[in-house]
């Protein structure tokens, strides 16, 4: 079962799409120069767009899910707990979104 799952796993580049290198370069540069370290940014490398960051995060989630299932660390896909996670997040934010008193 595990071997079959690994054989069906797409290569990283196909999971991340054809513009993988360019997106990764922009995200890594942003991280290195603005987030994790202070440095002089390269003006030739534009900062990533929000959509690129969200897409990259979504694709990384899919890749990690496929790897976890292929190695046997998980049996079901991560999407099986999406509803539970959404409900948990909604319950967490409820005091701030319900218009009532916010906790201190």
Biopython code that builds the backbone (N, CA, C, O; Angstrom):
import numpy as np
from Bio.PDB.StructureBuilder import StructureBuilder

atoms = [
    (1, "UNK", "N", (0.830, -1.199, 0.000)),
    (1, "UNK", "CA", (0.000, 0.000, 0.000)),
    (1, "UNK", "C", (0.869, 1.256, 0.000)),
    (1, "UNK", "O", (0.635, 2.164, -0.798)),
    (2, "UNK", "N", (1.859, 1.322, 0.874)),
    (2, "UNK", "CA", (2.704, 2.504, 0.943)),
    (2, "UNK", "C", (3.462, 2.704, -0.359)),
    (2, "UNK", "O", (3.546, 3.823, -0.864)),
    (3, "UNK", "N", (4.015, 1.624, -0.907)),
    (3, "UNK", "CA", (4.788, 1.741, -2.147)),
    (3, "UNK", "C", (3.902, 2.256, -3.283)),
    (3, "UNK", "O", (4.335, 3.096, -4.073)),
    (4, "UNK", "N", (2.664, 1.758, -3.370)),
    (4, "UNK", "CA", (1.749, 2.218, -4.407)),
    (4, "UNK", "C", (1.445, 3.705, -4.235)),
    (4, "UNK", "O", (1.377, 4.440, -5.220)),
    (5, "UNK", "N", (1.264, 4.150, -2.999)),
    (5, "UNK", "CA", (0.986, 5.561, -2.738)),
    (5, "UNK", "C", (2.158, 6.417, -3.169)),
    (5, "UNK", "O", (1.964, 7.478, -3.763)),
    (6, "UNK", "N", (3.364, 5.978, -2.881)),
    (6, "UNK", "CA", (4.541, 6.744, -3.274)),
    (6, "UNK", "C", (4.687, 6.800, -4.784)),
    (6, "UNK", "O", (5.100, 7.826, -5.324)),
    (7, "UNK", "N", (4.357, 5.725, -5.471)),
    (7, "UNK", "CA", (4.462, 5.713, -6.924)),
    (7, "UNK", "C", (3.444, 6.652, -7.555)),
    (7, "UNK", "O", (3.687, 7.183, -8.639)),
    (8, "UNK", "N", (2.308, 6.867, -6.897)),
    (8, "UNK", "CA", (1.280, 7.753, -7.433)),
    (8, "UNK", "C", (1.513, 9.217, -7.081)),
    (8, "UNK", "O", (0.810, 10.090, -7.589)),
    (9, "UNK", "N", (2.480, 9.498, -6.228)),
    (9, "UNK", "CA", (2.760, 10.867, -5.815)),
    (9, "UNK", "C", (3.406, 11.626, -6.964)),
    (9, "UNK", "O", (4.440, 11.210, -7.488)),
    (10, "UNK", "N", (2.803, 12.729, -7.352)),
    (10, "UNK", "CA", (3.354, 13.544, -8.432)),
    (10, "UNK", "C", (4.653, 14.196, -7.996)),
    (10, "UNK", "O", (4.840, 14.460, -6.808)),
    (11, "UNK", "N", (5.547, 14.458, -8.925)),
    (11, "UNK", "CA", (6.768, 15.190, -8.583)),
    (11, "UNK", "C", (6.423, 16.573, -8.045)),
    (11, "UNK", "O", (5.386, 17.142, -8.387)),
    (12, "UNK", "N", (7.298, 17.105, -7.205)),
    (12, "UNK", "CA", (7.050, 18.394, -6.564)),
    (12, "UNK", "C", (6.739, 19.482, -7.585)),
    (12, "UNK", "O", (5.818, 20.273, -7.381)),
    (13, "UNK", "N", (7.479, 19.531, -8.660)),
    (13, "UNK", "CA", (7.265, 20.591, -9.652)),
    (13, "UNK", "C", (5.872, 20.534, -10.261)),
    (13, "UNK", "O", (5.287, 21.577, -10.551)),
    (14, "UNK", "N", (5.334, 19.347, -10.460)),
    (14, "UNK", "CA", (3.995, 19.295, -11.038)),
    (14, "UNK", "C", (2.935, 19.647, -9.997)),
    (14, "UNK", "O", (1.882, 20.175, -10.354)),
    (15, "UNK", "N", (3.189, 19.368, -8.723)),
    (15, "UNK", "CA", (2.243, 19.759, -7.675)),
    (15, "UNK", "C", (2.230, 21.275, -7.538)),
    (15, "UNK", "O", (1.172, 21.891, -7.401)),
    (16, "UNK", "N", (3.416, 21.865, -7.576)),
    (16, "UNK", "CA", (3.519, 23.309, -7.395)),
    (16, "UNK", "C", (3.289, 24.096, -8.674)),
    (16, "UNK", "O", (3.223, 25.324, -8.615)),
    (17, "UNK", "N", (3.167, 23.463, -9.805)),
    (17, "UNK", "CA", (2.866, 24.163, -11.041)),
    (17, "UNK", "C", (4.112, 24.615, -11.791)),
    (17, "UNK", "O", (5.236, 24.540, -11.294)),
    (18, "UNK", "N", (3.867, 25.081, -12.996)),
    (18, "UNK", "CA", (4.982, 25.416, -13.889)),
    (18, "UNK", "C", (5.765, 26.650, -13.439)),
    (18, "UNK", "O", (6.937, 26.793, -13.787)),
    (19, "UNK", "N", (5.142, 27.535, -12.679)),
    (19, "UNK", "CA", (5.854, 28.740, -12.242)),
    (19, "UNK", "C", (6.456, 28.581, -10.845)),
    (19, "UNK", "O", (6.712, 29.565, -10.150)),
    (20, "UNK", "N", (6.675, 27.336, -10.451)),
    (20, "UNK", "CA", (7.206, 27.016, -9.127)),
    (20, "UNK", "C", (8.488, 27.778, -8.805)),
    (20, "UNK", "O", (8.579, 28.408, -7.751)),
    (21, "UNK", "N", (9.470, 27.731, -9.685)),
    (21, "UNK", "CA", (10.773, 28.358, -9.413)),
    (21, "UNK", "C", (10.633, 29.859, -9.200)),
    (21, "UNK", "O", (11.230, 30.417, -8.279)),
    (22, "UNK", "N", (9.849, 30.508, -10.045)),
    (22, "UNK", "CA", (9.704, 31.954, -9.943)),
    (22, "UNK", "C", (8.976, 32.336, -8.651)),
    (22, "UNK", "O", (9.377, 33.277, -7.967)),
    (23, "UNK", "N", (7.912, 31.609, -8.319)),
    (23, "UNK", "CA", (7.183, 31.900, -7.078)),
    (23, "UNK", "C", (8.045, 31.642, -5.864)),
    (23, "UNK", "O", (8.074, 32.448, -4.934)),
    (24, "UNK", "N", (8.756, 30.511, -5.865)),
    (24, "UNK", "CA", (9.611, 30.180, -4.734)),
    (24, "UNK", "C", (10.680, 31.244, -4.541)),
    (24, "UNK", "O", (10.965, 31.639, -3.410)),
    (25, "UNK", "N", (11.264, 31.703, -5.619)),
    (25, "UNK", "CA", (12.296, 32.731, -5.551)),
    (25, "UNK", "C", (11.758, 34.010, -4.914)),
    (25, "UNK", "O", (12.424, 34.611, -4.071)),
    (26, "UNK", "N", (10.563, 34.425, -5.308)),
    (26, "UNK", "CA", (9.970, 35.645, -4.755)),
    (26, "UNK", "C", (9.626, 35.470, -3.275)),
    (26, "UNK", "O", (9.871, 36.363, -2.464)),
    (27, "UNK", "N", (9.056, 34.312, -2.930)),
    (27, "UNK", "CA", (8.678, 34.065, -1.537)),
    (27, "UNK", "C", (9.910, 33.966, -0.649)),
    (27, "UNK", "O", (9.939, 34.541, 0.438)),
    (28, "UNK", "N", (10.922, 33.243, -1.103)),
    (28, "UNK", "CA", (12.151, 33.093, -0.316)),
    (28, "UNK", "C", (12.858, 34.436, -0.143)),
    (28, "UNK", "O", (13.343, 34.744, 0.946)),
    (29, "UNK", "N", (12.919, 35.228, -1.197)),
    (29, "UNK", "CA", (13.566, 36.539, -1.109)),
    (29, "UNK", "C", (12.830, 37.423, -0.105)),
    (29, "UNK", "O", (13.461, 38.099, 0.707)),
    (30, "UNK", "N", (11.498, 37.420, -0.157)),
    (30, "UNK", "CA", (10.705, 38.200, 0.788)),
    (30, "UNK", "C", (10.982, 37.751, 2.218)),
    (30, "UNK", "O", (11.171, 38.578, 3.110)),
    (31, "UNK", "N", (11.006, 36.439, 2.432)),
    (31, "UNK", "CA", (11.300, 35.899, 3.752)),
    (31, "UNK", "C", (12.679, 36.317, 4.228)),
    (31, "UNK", "O", (12.836, 36.771, 5.361)),
    (32, "UNK", "N", (13.672, 36.169, 3.377)),
    (32, "UNK", "CA", (15.048, 36.466, 3.763)),
    (32, "UNK", "C", (15.287, 37.949, 4.034)),
    (32, "UNK", "O", (16.046, 38.291, 4.941)),
    (33, "UNK", "N", (14.662, 38.823, 3.275)),
    (33, "UNK", "CA", (14.957, 40.247, 3.378)),
    (33, "UNK", "C", (14.014, 41.029, 4.277)),
    (33, "UNK", "O", (14.391, 42.080, 4.795)),
    (34, "UNK", "N", (12.788, 40.535, 4.474)),
    (34, "UNK", "CA", (11.820, 41.305, 5.250)),
    (34, "UNK", "C", (11.328, 40.603, 6.509)),
    (34, "UNK", "O", (11.046, 41.269, 7.505)),
    (35, "UNK", "N", (11.218, 39.287, 6.492)),
    (35, "UNK", "CA", (10.570, 38.571, 7.584)),
    (35, "UNK", "C", (11.558, 37.969, 8.561)),
    (35, "UNK", "O", (11.519, 38.286, 9.750)),
    (36, "UNK", "N", (12.441, 37.108, 8.088)),
    (36, "UNK", "CA", (13.353, 36.394, 8.978)),
    (36, "UNK", "C", (14.636, 37.172, 9.249)),
    (36, "UNK", "O", (15.222, 37.053, 10.325)),
    (37, "UNK", "N", (15.060, 37.946, 8.301)),
    (37, "UNK", "CA", (16.314, 38.696, 8.428)),
    (37, "UNK", "C", (16.091, 40.089, 7.863)),
    (37, "UNK", "O", (15.218, 40.299, 7.021)),
    (38, "UNK", "N", (16.882, 41.026, 8.332)),
    (38, "UNK", "CA", (16.852, 42.342, 7.720)),
    (38, "UNK", "C", (17.993, 42.410, 6.729)),
    (38, "UNK", "O", (19.140, 42.137, 7.083)),
    (39, "UNK", "N", (17.706, 42.755, 5.545)),
    (39, "UNK", "CA", (18.733, 42.841, 4.524)),
    (39, "UNK", "C", (18.296, 43.781, 3.429)),
    (39, "UNK", "O", (17.142, 44.209, 3.381)),
    (40, "UNK", "N", (19.199, 44.091, 2.576)),
    (40, "UNK", "CA", (18.882, 44.970, 1.463)),
    (40, "UNK", "C", (18.226, 44.145, 0.358)),
    (40, "UNK", "O", (18.849, 43.241, -0.199)),
    (41, "UNK", "N", (16.979, 44.455, 0.045)),
    (41, "UNK", "CA", (16.287, 43.665, -0.978)),
    (41, "UNK", "C", (16.857, 43.917, -2.368)),
    (41, "UNK", "O", (17.368, 44.995, -2.672)),
    (42, "UNK", "N", (16.751, 42.897, -3.190)),
    (42, "UNK", "CA", (17.168, 43.004, -4.578)),
    (42, "UNK", "C", (16.014, 43.635, -5.353)),
    (42, "UNK", "O", (14.937, 43.042, -5.428)),
    (43, "UNK", "N", (16.207, 44.822, -5.933)),
    (43, "UNK", "CA", (15.113, 45.493, -6.630)),
    (43, "UNK", "C", (14.639, 44.733, -7.884)),
    (43, "UNK", "O", (13.563, 45.016, -8.411)),
    (44, "UNK", "N", (15.432, 43.786, -8.347)),
    (44, "UNK", "CA", (15.045, 43.014, -9.527)),
    (44, "UNK", "C", (14.074, 41.880, -9.187)),
    (44, "UNK", "O", (13.463, 41.297, -10.083)),
    (45, "UNK", "N", (13.931, 41.567, -7.889)),
    (45, "UNK", "CA", (13.008, 40.519, -7.459)),
    (45, "UNK", "C", (11.807, 41.183, -6.793)),
    (45, "UNK", "O", (11.924, 41.704, -5.684)),
    (46, "UNK", "N", (10.652, 41.168, -7.461)),
    (46, "UNK", "CA", (9.473, 41.814, -6.867)),
    (46, "UNK", "C", (8.957, 40.994, -5.688)),
    (46, "UNK", "O", (9.141, 39.778, -5.649)),
    (47, "UNK", "N", (8.314, 41.654, -4.732)),
    (47, "UNK", "CA", (7.732, 40.892, -3.615)),
    (47, "UNK", "C", (6.618, 39.995, -4.124)),
    (47, "UNK", "O", (6.003, 40.291, -5.148)),
    (48, "UNK", "N", (6.355, 38.909, -3.425)),
    (48, "UNK", "CA", (5.281, 38.014, -3.867)),
    (48, "UNK", "C", (3.920, 38.682, -3.702)),
    (48, "UNK", "O", (3.739, 39.564, -2.863)),
    (49, "UNK", "N", (2.986, 38.248, -4.506)),
    (49, "UNK", "CA", (1.613, 38.721, -4.382)),
    (49, "UNK", "C", (0.903, 37.825, -3.367)),
    (49, "UNK", "O", (1.263, 36.660, -3.195)),
    (50, "UNK", "N", (-0.104, 38.379, -2.702)),
    (50, "UNK", "CA", (-0.828, 37.591, -1.698)),
    (50, "UNK", "C", (-1.326, 36.275, -2.269)),
    (50, "UNK", "O", (-1.220, 35.234, -1.621)),
    (51, "UNK", "N", (-1.871, 36.318, -3.478)),
    (51, "UNK", "CA", (-2.414, 35.102, -4.078)),
    (51, "UNK", "C", (-1.328, 34.048, -4.247)),
    (51, "UNK", "O", (-1.596, 32.857, -4.091)),
    (52, "UNK", "N", (-0.101, 34.470, -4.565)),
    (52, "UNK", "CA", (1.004, 33.517, -4.697)),
    (52, "UNK", "C", (1.307, 32.858, -3.354)),
    (52, "UNK", "O", (1.570, 31.657, -3.295)),
    (53, "UNK", "N", (1.269, 33.646, -2.273)),
    (53, "UNK", "CA", (1.519, 33.085, -0.941)),
    (53, "UNK", "C", (0.439, 32.080, -0.558)),
    (53, "UNK", "O", (0.742, 30.998, -0.056)),
    (54, "UNK", "N", (-0.820, 32.439, -0.795)),
    (54, "UNK", "CA", (-1.917, 31.537, -0.459)),
    (54, "UNK", "C", (-1.873, 30.270, -1.306)),
    (54, "UNK", "O", (-2.079, 29.169, -0.794)),
    (55, "UNK", "N", (-1.603, 30.426, -2.605)),
    (55, "UNK", "CA", (-1.504, 29.255, -3.486)),
    (55, "UNK", "C", (-0.370, 28.340, -3.058)),
    (55, "UNK", "O", (-0.523, 27.118, -3.032)),
    (56, "UNK", "N", (0.764, 28.932, -2.724)),
    (56, "UNK", "CA", (1.927, 28.150, -2.303)),
    (56, "UNK", "C", (1.613, 27.375, -1.018)),
    (56, "UNK", "O", (1.985, 26.210, -0.877)),
    (57, "UNK", "N", (0.923, 28.041, -0.082)),
    (57, "UNK", "CA", (0.544, 27.375, 1.171)),
    (57, "UNK", "C", (-0.425, 26.225, 0.907)),
    (57, "UNK", "O", (-0.282, 25.149, 1.487)),
    (58, "UNK", "N", (-1.417, 26.448, 0.027)),
    (58, "UNK", "CA", (-2.377, 25.403, -0.311)),
    (58, "UNK", "C", (-1.685, 24.206, -0.959)),
    (58, "UNK", "O", (-1.979, 23.055, -0.635)),
    (59, "UNK", "N", (-0.766, 24.492, -1.874)),
    (59, "UNK", "CA", (-0.066, 23.421, -2.575)),
    (59, "UNK", "C", (0.861, 22.658, -1.628)),
    (59, "UNK", "O", (1.018, 21.443, -1.753)),
    (60, "UNK", "N", (1.473, 23.370, -0.685)),
    (60, "UNK", "CA", (2.326, 22.711, 0.307)),
    (60, "UNK", "C", (1.485, 21.794, 1.185)),
    (60, "UNK", "O", (1.924, 20.703, 1.545)),
    (61, "UNK", "N", (0.285, 22.231, 1.527)),
    (61, "UNK", "CA", (-0.638, 21.403, 2.309)),
    (61, "UNK", "C", (-0.954, 20.108, 1.566)),
    (61, "UNK", "O", (-0.951, 19.028, 2.157)),
    (62, "UNK", "N", (-1.224, 20.222, 0.269)),
    (62, "UNK", "CA", (-1.523, 19.031, -0.525)),
    (62, "UNK", "C", (-0.317, 18.094, -0.607)),
    (62, "UNK", "O", (-0.461, 16.875, -0.519)),
    (63, "UNK", "N", (0.859, 18.670, -0.773)),
    (63, "UNK", "CA", (2.071, 17.853, -0.851)),
    (63, "UNK", "C", (2.329, 17.130, 0.466)),
    (63, "UNK", "O", (2.618, 15.934, 0.467)),
    (64, "UNK", "N", (2.228, 17.842, 1.587)),
    (64, "UNK", "CA", (2.475, 17.222, 2.887)),
    (64, "UNK", "C", (1.429, 16.151, 3.193)),
    (64, "UNK", "O", (1.748, 15.124, 3.792)),
    (65, "UNK", "N", (0.189, 16.387, 2.786)),
    (65, "UNK", "CA", (-0.861, 15.386, 2.966)),
    (65, "UNK", "C", (-0.538, 14.134, 2.164)),
    (65, "UNK", "O", (-0.668, 13.021, 2.673)),
    (66, "UNK", "N", (-0.119, 14.306, 0.917)),
    (66, "UNK", "CA", (0.222, 13.153, 0.074)),
    (66, "UNK", "C", (1.411, 12.385, 0.655)),
    (66, "UNK", "O", (1.417, 11.154, 0.651)),
    (67, "UNK", "N", (2.402, 13.101, 1.149)),
    (67, "UNK", "CA", (3.565, 12.436, 1.745)),
    (67, "UNK", "C", (3.188, 11.688, 3.022)),
    (67, "UNK", "O", (3.659, 10.573, 3.251)),
    (68, "UNK", "N", (2.342, 12.296, 3.853)),
    (68, "UNK", "CA", (1.920, 11.638, 5.102)),
    (68, "UNK", "C", (1.151, 10.360, 4.810)),
    (68, "UNK", "O", (1.348, 9.348, 5.483)),
    (69, "UNK", "N", (0.275, 10.398, 3.808)),
    (69, "UNK", "CA", (-0.487, 9.199, 3.456)),
    (69, "UNK", "C", (0.411, 8.155, 2.800)),
    (69, "UNK", "O", (0.238, 6.958, 3.031)),
    (70, "UNK", "N", (1.367, 8.595, 1.986)),
    (70, "UNK", "CA", (2.254, 7.651, 1.297)),
    (70, "UNK", "C", (3.165, 6.923, 2.276)),
    (70, "UNK", "O", (3.507, 5.760, 2.058)),
    (71, "UNK", "N", (3.561, 7.598, 3.353)),
    (71, "UNK", "CA", (4.446, 6.957, 4.326)),
    (71, "UNK", "C", (3.683, 6.209, 5.411)),
    (71, "UNK", "O", (4.286, 5.525, 6.238)),
    (72, "UNK", "N", (2.357, 6.338, 5.411)),
    (72, "UNK", "CA", (1.559, 5.638, 6.406)),
    (72, "UNK", "C", (1.355, 6.421, 7.689)),
    (72, "UNK", "O", (0.749, 5.908, 8.630)),
    (73, "UNK", "N", (1.846, 7.653, 7.751)),
    (73, "UNK", "CA", (1.665, 8.471, 8.959)),
    (73, "UNK", "C", (0.195, 8.863, 9.132)),
    (73, "UNK", "O", (-0.271, 9.079, 10.251)),
    (74, "UNK", "N", (-0.515, 8.950, 8.035)),
    (74, "UNK", "CA", (-1.959, 9.221, 8.055)),
    (74, "UNK", "C", (-2.640, 8.240, 7.123)),
    (74, "UNK", "O", (-2.064, 7.820, 6.119)),
    (75, "UNK", "N", (-3.852, 7.882, 7.453)),
    (75, "UNK", "CA", (-4.625, 6.993, 6.587)),
    (75, "UNK", "C", (-5.583, 7.814, 5.742)),
    (75, "UNK", "O", (-5.692, 7.610, 4.533)),
    (76, "UNK", "N", (-6.278, 8.744, 6.389)),
    (76, "UNK", "CA", (-7.234, 9.569, 5.667)),
    (76, "UNK", "C", (-6.567, 10.879, 5.251)),
    (76, "UNK", "O", (-5.562, 11.292, 5.828)),
    (77, "UNK", "N", (-7.143, 11.515, 4.246)),
    (77, "UNK", "CA", (-6.618, 12.788, 3.779)),
    (77, "UNK", "C", (-6.899, 13.904, 4.766)),
    (77, "UNK", "O", (-7.803, 13.802, 5.595)),
    (78, "UNK", "N", (-6.126, 14.958, 4.673)),
    (78, "UNK", "CA", (-6.282, 16.081, 5.601)),
    (78, "UNK", "C", (-7.628, 16.775, 5.418)),
    (78, "UNK", "O", (-8.131, 17.406, 6.348)),
    (79, "UNK", "N", (-8.211, 16.663, 4.236)),
    (79, "UNK", "CA", (-9.506, 17.299, 3.994)),
    (79, "UNK", "C", (-10.628, 16.681, 4.812)),
    (79, "UNK", "O", (-11.708, 17.264, 4.914)),
    (80, "UNK", "N", (-10.392, 15.508, 5.399)),
    (80, "UNK", "CA", (-11.429, 14.875, 6.222)),
    (80, "UNK", "C", (-11.689, 15.645, 7.508)),
    (80, "UNK", "O", (-12.747, 15.486, 8.117)),
    (81, "UNK", "N", (-10.745, 16.475, 7.929)),
    (81, "UNK", "CA", (-10.951, 17.237, 9.164)),
    (81, "UNK", "C", (-11.181, 18.726, 8.887)),
    (81, "UNK", "O", (-11.155, 19.531, 9.819)),
    (82, "UNK", "N", (-11.406, 19.108, 7.622)),
    (82, "UNK", "CA", (-11.642, 20.516, 7.287)),
    (82, "UNK", "C", (-12.817, 21.108, 8.044)),
    (82, "UNK", "O", (-12.706, 22.206, 8.591)),
    (83, "UNK", "N", (-13.936, 20.407, 8.086)),
    (83, "UNK", "CA", (-15.135, 20.923, 8.757)),
    (83, "UNK", "C", (-14.871, 21.125, 10.244)),
    (83, "UNK", "O", (-15.279, 22.135, 10.817)),
    (84, "UNK", "N", (-14.195, 20.173, 10.864)),
    (84, "UNK", "CA", (-13.857, 20.291, 12.286)),
    (84, "UNK", "C", (-12.965, 21.512, 12.530)),
    (84, "UNK", "O", (-13.166, 22.245, 13.498)),
    (85, "UNK", "N", (-11.991, 21.727, 11.658)),
    (85, "UNK", "CA", (-11.095, 22.873, 11.806)),
    (85, "UNK", "C", (-11.837, 24.198, 11.605)),
    (85, "UNK", "O", (-11.587, 25.165, 12.325)),
    (86, "UNK", "N", (-12.745, 24.243, 10.629)),
    (86, "UNK", "CA", (-13.532, 25.457, 10.401)),
    (86, "UNK", "C", (-14.405, 25.761, 11.610)),
    (86, "UNK", "O", (-14.506, 26.916, 12.024)),
    (87, "UNK", "N", (-15.038, 24.735, 12.182)),
    (87, "UNK", "CA", (-15.885, 24.931, 13.355)),
    (87, "UNK", "C", (-15.077, 25.396, 14.553)),
    (87, "UNK", "O", (-15.530, 26.243, 15.323)),
    (88, "UNK", "N", (-13.878, 24.845, 14.710)),
    (88, "UNK", "CA", (-13.008, 25.246, 15.808)),
    (88, "UNK", "C", (-12.587, 26.708, 15.660)),
    (88, "UNK", "O", (-12.586, 27.460, 16.635)),
    (89, "UNK", "N", (-12.233, 27.103, 14.450)),
    (89, "UNK", "CA", (-11.847, 28.492, 14.205)),
    (89, "UNK", "C", (-13.020, 29.431, 14.442)),
    (89, "UNK", "O", (-12.857, 30.497, 15.035)),
    (90, "UNK", "N", (-14.196, 29.038, 13.981)),
    (90, "UNK", "CA", (-15.382, 29.872, 14.184)),
    (90, "UNK", "C", (-15.684, 30.043, 15.671)),
    (90, "UNK", "O", (-16.030, 31.138, 16.114)),
    (91, "UNK", "N", (-15.554, 28.966, 16.439)),
    (91, "UNK", "CA", (-15.791, 29.044, 17.889)),
    (91, "UNK", "C", (-14.755, 29.952, 18.555)),
    (91, "UNK", "O", (-15.086, 30.707, 19.469)),
    (92, "UNK", "N", (-13.516, 29.879, 18.103)),
    (92, "UNK", "CA", (-12.465, 30.723, 18.673)),
    (92, "UNK", "C", (-12.766, 32.200, 18.439)),
    (92, "UNK", "O", (-12.639, 33.009, 19.358)),
    (93, "UNK", "N", (-13.165, 32.561, 17.210)),
    (93, "UNK", "CA", (-13.369, 33.960, 16.854)),
    (93, "UNK", "C", (-14.743, 34.500, 17.251)),
    (93, "UNK", "O", (-14.980, 35.702, 17.134)),
    (94, "UNK", "N", (-15.640, 33.654, 17.710)),
    (94, "UNK", "CA", (-17.010, 34.056, 18.024)),
    (94, "UNK", "C", (-17.105, 35.285, 18.934)),
    (94, "UNK", "O", (-17.894, 36.184, 18.644)),
    (95, "UNK", "N", (-16.332, 35.356, 20.021)),
    (95, "UNK", "CA", (-16.452, 36.544, 20.883)),
    (95, "UNK", "C", (-16.144, 37.850, 20.156)),
    (95, "UNK", "O", (-16.682, 38.895, 20.522)),
    (96, "UNK", "N", (-15.304, 37.812, 19.154)),
    (96, "UNK", "CA", (-14.920, 39.026, 18.438)),
    (96, "UNK", "C", (-15.812, 39.317, 17.226)),
    (96, "UNK", "O", (-15.830, 40.440, 16.722)),
    (97, "UNK", "N", (-16.546, 38.310, 16.764)),
    (97, "UNK", "CA", (-17.362, 38.494, 15.562)),
    (97, "UNK", "C", (-18.849, 38.558, 15.877)),
    (97, "UNK", "O", (-19.646, 38.876, 14.994)),
    (98, "UNK", "N", (-19.241, 38.265, 17.108)),
    (98, "UNK", "CA", (-20.668, 38.219, 17.439)),
    (98, "UNK", "C", (-21.224, 39.581, 17.825)),
    (98, "UNK", "O", (-22.437, 39.730, 17.967)),
    (99, "UNK", "N", (-20.362, 40.576, 17.998)),
    (99, "UNK", "CA", (-20.831, 41.904, 18.379)),
    (99, "UNK", "C", (-21.020, 42.060, 19.868)),
    (99, "UNK", "O", (-21.395, 43.136, 20.334)),
    (100, "UNK", "N", (-20.769, 41.006, 20.625)),
    (100, "UNK", "CA", (-20.905, 41.080, 22.078)),
    (100, "UNK", "C", (-19.628, 41.580, 22.719)),
    (100, "UNK", "O", (-18.755, 42.137, 22.053)),
    (101, "UNK", "N", (-19.534, 41.374, 24.011)),
    (101, "UNK", "CA", (-18.341, 41.786, 24.744)),
    (101, "UNK", "C", (-17.177, 40.894, 24.376)),
    (101, "UNK", "O", (-17.307, 39.670, 24.343)),
    (102, "UNK", "N", (-16.053, 41.502, 24.102)),
    (102, "UNK", "CA", (-14.830, 40.737, 23.784)),
    (102, "UNK", "C", (-14.100, 40.388, 25.066)),
    (102, "UNK", "O", (-14.070, 41.185, 26.003)),
    (103, "UNK", "N", (-13.511, 39.202, 25.114)),
    (103, "UNK", "CA", (-12.731, 38.858, 26.306)),
    (103, "UNK", "C", (-11.513, 39.753, 26.407)),
    (103, "UNK", "O", (-10.967, 40.199, 25.397)),
    (104, "UNK", "N", (-11.098, 40.008, 27.620)),
    (104, "UNK", "CA", (-9.928, 40.884, 27.842)),
    (104, "UNK", "C", (-8.636, 40.159, 27.559)),
    (104, "UNK", "O", (-7.559, 40.740, 27.693)),
]
sb = StructureBuilder()
sb.init_structure("model")
sb.init_model(0)
sb.init_chain("A")
sb.init_seg("    ")
for serial, (resi, resn, name, xyz) in enumerate(atoms, 1):
    if name == "N":
        sb.init_residue(resn, " ", resi, " ")
    sb.init_atom(name, np.array(xyz, "f"), 0.0, 1.0, " ", f" {name:<3s}", serial, name[0])
structure = sb.get_structure()
